[in-house]
């Protein structure tokens, strides 16, 4: 018997979906989780419906099996770079296990890199491990939207800022534009040409997407955001996005683009100033901080705690946007040395981007992440 997972909402037919992703956030340490679906659509298409359905699957005996479906209600609508955005939310209660939620709908609209897209489906999905009660696990949270426009014959970058609230490692990779989920397999558009056929294109595991498009058009692509705990894959988010390449100019931030003017200590506050050119708007994303924008180019961070913070600055104009990544350190009042550990201890060592480095701190330098067999995670500095 052939099973095809295809969920279609008639109210969204021919909505020309341009991007989307699914997020799952555990509520406390319970069996309850909130699921959010974000969809981007062409304003010239039919409006998105007031609800969406997700097909649910659960891993059993090494394979995903059909486990019903769930319905999410539209919660928020807004526009992003001239396109419609709708967010759908719902609460589920699930016991421990590995779950997969899939959203499939028609239609994509025309794509330069996939001639069959007009008659093809749009599919996003997430694999999520529900841990037992008392053990935290939320899927990595996506903090910033992907851009809709890139400037042709100009190289820029966008950053998929995926933050894991449980301290799990996150790795971003490029993926195909997905058509459907059939026979428990994700099927890409066919024919489909990846973006590196239309200019230099790369995706760094830290989420930095760099592209220098050479052709004006509309291009579909995908990304995976993988979640690792103690070196084991426990979740995977399949993101879809459509980019328009246009004639215009790209905004920028001169180097050095970010400066923090003094050493930060636990509980301190600081001001960050970002100078940019050819820009109409600047945004700053820093997970787990009390961040306030005080002017078009200035932010204040208050009550900072010890740790290493990853931030993304985004500058935007009428044509496109450009993202810049930086980190800064908040030290304890007695210095970062309090986090130094013995190189004789047994653990797995990862760099800041989740790349596995081995089981010893010997000969390692800089800021690292240690993952112990009991599930504990520690950020350390080696010099």
Secondary structure, 3 states (H helix, E strand, C coil): CCCEECCCCHHHCCCCEEEEEEEEEECCCCCEEEEEEEEEECCCCCCCCCEEEEEEEEEECCEEEEEEEEEEEEEEEEEECCEEEEEEEEEEECCCEEEEEEEEECCCCCECCECCHHHCCEEEEEEEEECCCCCCCCCCEECCCCCCEEECCCCEEEECCEECCCCCEEEEEEECCEEEEECCEEEECCCCCCHHHHEEEEECCCCEEEEEECCCEEEEEEEEEEEEECCEEEEEEEEEEEEEEECCCCCECCCCCCECCCCEECCCCEEEECCCECCCEEEEEECCCEEEECCCCEEEEECCCCEEEEEEEEEECCCCEEEEEEEEEEECCCCHHHHCCCCCCCCEEECCCCCEEECCCCCCCEEEEEECCCCCEEEEEEC
